[in-house]
Amino acid sequence: MNKHVHVIGGGLSGCEAALQLSEMGWKVSLYEMRPIVQTPAHQSDSLAELVCSNSLKSFRHDTGAGLLKAELELLGCRLLEIAKEHSVPAGQALAVDRELFANAVQERILKDDNIRLIREEITEIPDGTCIVASGPLTSDRLMANLAQLLGENQLFFFDAIAPIIDADSIDFTKVYAKTRYDKGEADYLNCAFSKDEYLDFVQALLEGEKHEAREFENEFFKELNFSFYENCIPIEELAKRGIDTLRHGVMRPMGLEAPGSDDKPFAVIQLRAENKDKTAYNLVGCQTMLRYPEQRRIFRLIPGLENADFLRFGSIHRNSYLNAPTIFNPDLSLKANHEVFIAGQLAGVEGYMESIATGLLVAQIISGKLKELPKETILGQVWRRLTETPQKGRFSPVNANFGILPAGDTRMRDKKQKRLLLAERSLDCLRAQLGQIT
Ligand SMILES: Cc1cc2nc3c(=O)[nH]c(=O)nc-3n(C[C@H](O)[C@H](O)[C@H](O)COP(=O)(O)OP(=O)(O)OC[C@H]3O[C@@H](n4cnc5c(N)ncnc54)[C@H](O)[C@@H]3O)c2cc1C
C-alpha cells in the first residue's frame, strides 16, 4: 500500500493531520506557502500560527469548546497537548503563548522523520491521497482550482452568521410558533415587538459598539456592499438606512400575528430551529458586526429573549469554505475525487479547536483508525453536519456547541447540570468505542 499523503497548508488542521498520519506510519509531504506567498492575516512564517486571539476557549465540560477538548484528548490530539504545554493563565480557558506554541508545533514537525515540510504554494491538487487544509485564507489560485473541480457554486468566500441561542433560555410565554400566513408547518418561533420596543431595539443597534475591521477586511466589506450580497448586510447597517427599513424587511410583521390574538405586532424577529431536537435557535436576519457583549445586551432587548443564552455569536468576515454537505462523501473525501480530503476551516467548521479537530478526524479516517464516532459526541455531530444536507437555507460553518448534540432524556431545569450530564454521556460513549471501558 502506498502510505503517502500530501497535506496542503501548515496551519492548525494541516499540522495536526500531518502529526497524526506520521504516527500511524504514513509519509507526509506538508506544503506551506508562507513566507513565499503571504495571507492577509498571518504575521509570521511559522506553522500553526494563531491569526487572532490566543485563546482556544474553555476547558469546562459544560461548554461546547470544553467538551470538544475532552473528546480530542481521548482521541490523542497532538496540538492540544502542545497547547497545554505552552498555556498561559486564563482562568478556565486554554490560552497559549502564541509564539511558543507555534515554535513547538514547527519543531515537532521538523524533527519528524516521516514529515517533509515544503515551502511552496500549491495551485493544483496533486495526484494521490491529499488533505487540503489551506484554511479560510486559501490562496486565490488554489481556490480557482477547487472551483474547477467542484463548481463555482460550491465555494463560499464570506460568512454572515446570525447568533444562535439555547432553546431553554427562550421565554415561551412571549414567543409563539407560526409560519407567515400559516402556510405550512409552524416551523418558526416569533418574537413580536410593540412600536416602543422596536424603536428601542433599532436605537440600540445604531448605537451598539462594533468590531473594528482590519485593513484587509475593509476591502472585503466594500465587496459586500454590492447588491448580490444584500442578504449578508449586518442588521445594524440595515438599521442605518432608515427607521422603518427593518420592519419592512427582515422584521416584517405581516401574517405573523400571535395565534388567537387580534393584535398586530409592529415588527417581528423570527427564530429558526438549528436542529431536529429544537434545542437551539438561529436569530433570522441578525447577522452582525456588533461586539459580543453588545450582541448579548442588544439581542436581549428582543421580547422573549431577555435571558437568552448565546451558543454562538453573530459575525461577518472573510472566510473561504466549501459547501460541505453537497460535496463530501461520508468519510469527508470529495465526491469529485475520493483521494482528496478537506480539513480545517475550509471544510466548513469554525474555530481554532474545530479546525484542529477536523485535521485529526480526517487523518484518522484516512489511516483507517476511525470509521465512525458516537452520535452523542460533539465531534461526531460536527462530522455529521459536514456530511448531511442542512434542513433549511445555505450551509453555514459549524462550531462546537451543545445545540448540535442530541437532546438528553431529561428536561432538567439546571442548565449547567444538564450539560454536564450530556458531556459525561458523550465521553462515556467515546471511551466505550475506544475500548477504554470494559
Ligand atoms: C482573520 C481571522 C481571524 C480568526 N480569529 C479566530 C479566533 O480568534 N479564534 C478562533 O477560534 N478562530 C479564529 N479564526 C478562524 C479559524 O479558527 C482560524 O482561521 C484557523 O487558523 C483555521 O485553521 P485552518 O487549519 O483551517 O487554517 P490556517 O490555520 O489558516 O492554515 C492554513 C494554512 O494554509 C496555508 N495555505 C493557504 N493556501 C495555500 C496554498 N495554496 N498552498 C500552500 N499553503 C497554503 C496558509 O498560509 C496557512 O498557513 C479566524 C480566522 C480569520 C481569517
The ligand as an ORCA input file, in Angstrom:
! r2SCAN-3c Opt
* xyz 0 1
  C      -8.696     36.918     10.425
  C      -9.141     35.697     11.122
  C      -9.206     35.667     12.499
  C      -9.635     34.494     13.172
  N      -9.669     34.514     14.526
  C     -10.055     33.401     15.203
  C     -10.065     33.389     16.632
  O      -9.729     34.378     17.268
  N     -10.468     32.270     17.270
  C     -10.842     31.152     16.579
  O     -11.191     30.148     17.216
  N     -10.838     31.125     15.217
  C     -10.454     32.231     14.518
  N     -10.435     32.226     13.143
  C     -10.946     31.054     12.422
  C     -10.049     29.791     12.347
  O     -10.134     29.138     13.560
  C      -8.617     30.046     12.015
  O      -8.541     30.660     10.779
  C      -7.787     28.735     11.989
  O      -6.446     29.047     11.896
  C      -8.193     27.832     10.847
  O      -7.349     26.722     10.790
  P      -7.014     26.041      9.387
  O      -6.067     24.948      9.645
  O      -8.256     25.746      8.673
  O      -6.297     27.226      8.554
  P      -4.956     28.011      8.859
  O      -4.553     27.858     10.280
  O      -5.152     29.381      8.322
  O      -3.895     27.245      7.996
  C      -3.934     27.234      6.586
  C      -2.523     27.317      6.078
  O      -2.535     27.046      4.686
  C      -1.628     27.924      4.026
  N      -2.028     27.994      2.622
  C      -3.117     28.638      2.087
  N      -3.184     28.403      0.758
  C      -2.120     27.606      0.438
  C      -1.649     27.047     -0.779
  N      -2.269     27.254     -1.926
  N      -0.528     26.286     -0.749
  C       0.132     26.068      0.438
  N      -0.266     26.600      1.619
  C      -1.391     27.344      1.620
  C      -1.748     29.200      4.823
  O      -0.603     30.009      4.676
  C      -1.918     28.695      6.244
  O      -0.701     28.577      6.925
  C     -10.017     33.351     12.435
  C      -9.954     33.394     11.044
  C      -9.534     34.539     10.390
  C      -9.471     34.556      8.900
*
